[in-house]
Structures are given as structure tokens and as C-alpha cells.
Amino acid sequence: MSYLVNGHEITVNFPVDSISVNKTSIAFTDSRGKNKQTFSKRTEALSFMKWLLSGNK
């Protein structure tokens, strides 16, 4: 599945095994391996994290 933020597409292969949050960065492990995304605003990072959690059911 893909997540679109500020014209950039982030591809995630569910299921997500782990998620780590640090201010504006989200690190996660999906079926392809470890990934890290950095956002310009904390609210964008939190929205992405919520999306990861909702798609991980």
C-alpha cells in the first residue's frame, strides 16, 4: 500500500512488524525490511504512524 504526503509516495508492504517514533521520524520494519521516513512536521509523522497502525490489522 502507498501513503502520499506532500507529493511524495511512501510504499509499505504490510504487515508491519515494528514501529519506532522520534519527533519527526518514523522507523518501521515491514516485509521488505527496515525503513525510516523523516517528515517536516511532527503532525505529518503522527498521521503516518496512525495510517501504519490502521493498515496493520
C-alpha distances in whole Angstrom, upper triangle without the diagonal:
4,7,10,13,17,16,14,10,8,6,5,6,8,10,11,15,17,16,19,20,23,24,21,19,17,17,14,14,11,12,13,15,16,14,16,15,18,19,22,22,22,21,18,17,18,15,12,14,14,11,10,13,12,9,11,13
4,7,10,13,12,10,6,5,4,6,9,10,13,13,17,18,17,19,19,22,22,19,17,15,16,14,15,13,14,14,16,16,14,15,13,16,16,19,19,20,18,15,15,16,14,11,13,14,10,10,14,13,10,13,16
4,7,10,10,8,6,5,6,8,11,12,15,14,17,17,16,17,17,19,19,16,15,13,15,14,15,14,16,16,17,17,14,14,11,13,13,15,16,16,15,11,12,13,10,8,11,11,8,9,13,12,11,13,16
4,7,6,6,5,6,9,11,15,16,18,18,21,21,18,20,19,20,19,16,16,15,17,17,19,17,20,19,20,19,16,15,12,13,12,14,15,16,14,11,12,14,11,9,13,14,11,12,16,15,14,17,20
4,5,5,7,8,11,13,17,18,20,19,22,21,18,19,17,18,17,13,14,14,16,17,19,19,22,21,21,20,16,15,11,11,9,10,11,13,12,8,10,12,10,9,12,13,12,13,17,17,16,19,22
4,6,8,11,14,17,20,22,24,23,26,24,22,22,20,20,18,15,15,16,19,20,22,22,25,24,24,22,19,17,13,12,10,10,11,14,13,10,12,15,13,12,16,17,15,17,20,20,20,23,26
4,7,10,13,16,20,22,24,23,26,25,23,23,22,23,21,17,18,18,20,21,23,22,24,23,24,22,19,18,14,14,12,13,15,17,16,13,15,17,15,14,18,19,17,18,22,21,20,23,26
4,7,10,13,17,19,21,20,23,22,20,21,20,20,19,16,15,15,17,17,19,19,21,19,20,19,15,14,11,12,11,12,14,16,16,12,13,16,14,12,16,18,15,16,20,20,19,21,24
4,6,10,13,15,18,17,20,20,18,20,19,21,20,17,16,15,16,16,17,16,18,16,18,17,14,13,11,13,12,15,16,18,17,13,14,16,14,12,15,16,13,14,18,18,16,18,21
4,7,10,12,15,14,17,16,15,16,16,18,18,15,13,12,12,12,13,12,14,13,14,13,10,10,8,11,11,15,16,17,16,13,12,14,13,10,12,14,11,11,15,15,13,15,19
4,7,10,12,12,15,16,15,17,18,20,21,18,16,13,13,12,12,10,11,10,12,12,10,12,11,14,15,18,19,20,19,16,15,17,15,12,13,15,12,11,14,15,12,14,17
4,6,8,8,11,12,12,15,16,19,20,18,15,12,12,9,9,7,8,8,10,11,9,11,11,15,16,19,20,20,19,16,15,16,15,11,12,13,11,8,12,12,10,10,14
4,6,7,10,13,13,17,19,21,23,21,18,15,14,11,9,6,6,7,9,11,11,14,14,18,20,23,24,23,23,20,18,19,18,14,14,16,13,10,13,13,10,10,13
3,5,8,11,12,16,18,21,23,22,19,15,14,11,9,6,6,9,11,12,13,15,16,19,21,24,24,23,22,20,18,18,17,14,13,14,11,9,10,11,7,6,9
4,6,9,11,15,18,21,23,22,20,16,14,11,9,6,7,10,11,12,13,16,17,20,22,26,25,24,23,21,19,19,18,15,14,14,12,9,10,11,8,6,8
4,6,8,11,14,17,20,19,16,12,11,7,6,4,7,10,9,10,11,13,14,17,19,23,23,21,21,19,16,16,16,13,11,12,11,7,8,11,9,6,9
4,7,11,14,17,20,20,17,13,11,7,5,6,8,11,9,10,11,14,16,19,21,25,24,22,22,21,18,18,18,15,13,15,14,10,10,13,12,9,11
4,7,10,14,17,17,14,10,8,5,5,8,11,12,10,9,10,12,14,16,18,22,22,19,20,19,15,15,16,14,11,13,14,10,10,13,13,10,13
4,7,10,13,13,10,7,6,4,7,9,13,14,12,10,10,10,11,13,15,18,18,15,16,15,12,12,13,11,8,11,12,8,9,13,13,11,14
4,7,10,11,8,6,5,6,9,12,16,16,14,11,10,9,11,12,14,17,16,14,15,15,11,11,14,12,9,12,14,11,12,15,16,15,18
4,6,8,6,5,7,9,12,15,19,19,17,14,12,10,10,10,11,14,13,10,12,12,8,8,12,10,8,11,13,12,12,16,17,16,19
4,6,5,7,8,12,15,18,22,21,19,15,14,11,11,9,11,13,12,9,12,12,9,10,14,13,11,14,16,15,16,19,20,20,23
4,6,8,11,14,18,21,24,24,22,18,16,13,11,9,9,10,9,6,9,10,8,9,12,12,12,14,17,16,17,20,22,22,24
4,7,10,13,17,19,23,22,20,17,14,11,8,6,5,7,6,5,8,8,6,8,11,10,11,14,15,15,17,19,20,21,24
4,7,10,14,16,20,19,17,13,10,7,6,4,6,9,9,8,11,10,6,9,12,10,10,13,14,13,15,18,19,19,22
4,6,10,13,16,16,14,11,8,6,5,6,8,12,12,10,12,10,7,9,11,8,7,11,12,10,12,15,15,15,19
4,7,10,14,13,11,7,6,4,6,9,11,15,15,14,16,14,10,12,14,11,9,13,14,11,13,16,16,15,18
4,6,10,10,8,6,5,6,9,12,14,18,18,16,17,15,12,13,14,11,9,13,12,9,11,14,13,12,15
4,7,8,5,4,6,9,11,15,17,21,22,20,21,19,16,17,17,14,12,15,14,11,12,15,14,12,15
4,5,5,7,8,11,13,17,19,23,23,22,22,20,17,18,18,14,13,15,14,10,12,14,12,10,13
4,6,9,10,14,16,20,22,26,27,25,26,23,21,21,21,18,17,19,17,13,15,17,14,12,15
4,7,9,12,15,18,21,25,26,25,26,23,21,22,22,18,18,20,18,15,17,19,16,15,18
4,7,10,13,17,20,23,25,24,25,22,19,21,21,18,17,20,18,15,17,19,17,15,19
4,7,10,14,17,21,22,21,22,20,17,18,19,16,15,18,17,14,16,19,17,16,19
4,7,10,13,17,18,18,19,17,14,16,17,13,13,16,15,12,15,18,16,16,19
4,7,10,14,15,14,16,14,11,14,15,12,12,15,15,13,16,18,17,17,21
4,7,10,12,12,13,11,8,12,12,9,10,14,13,12,15,18,17,17,21
4,7,9,9,12,9,7,11,12,10,12,15,15,14,17,20,19,20,24
4,6,7,9,6,6,10,10,9,11,14,14,15,17,19,19,21,24
4,7,9,7,8,11,12,12,14,17,17,18,20,22,23,24,27
4,5,5,7,9,10,11,13,15,16,17,19,20,22,23,26
4,5,5,6,9,10,11,12,14,15,17,18,20,21,24
4,5,5,6,9,10,11,12,14,15,16,18,20,22
4,5,5,6,9,10,11,12,14,15,17,18,21
4,5,5,6,9,10,11,12,14,15,17,20
4,5,5,6,9,10,11,12,14,15,18
4,5,5,6,9,10,11,12,14,17
4,5,5,6,9,10,11,12,15
4,5,5,6,9,10,11,13
4,5,5,6,9,10,12
4,5,5,6,9,11
4,6,5,6,9
4,6,5,7
4,5,6
4,6
4
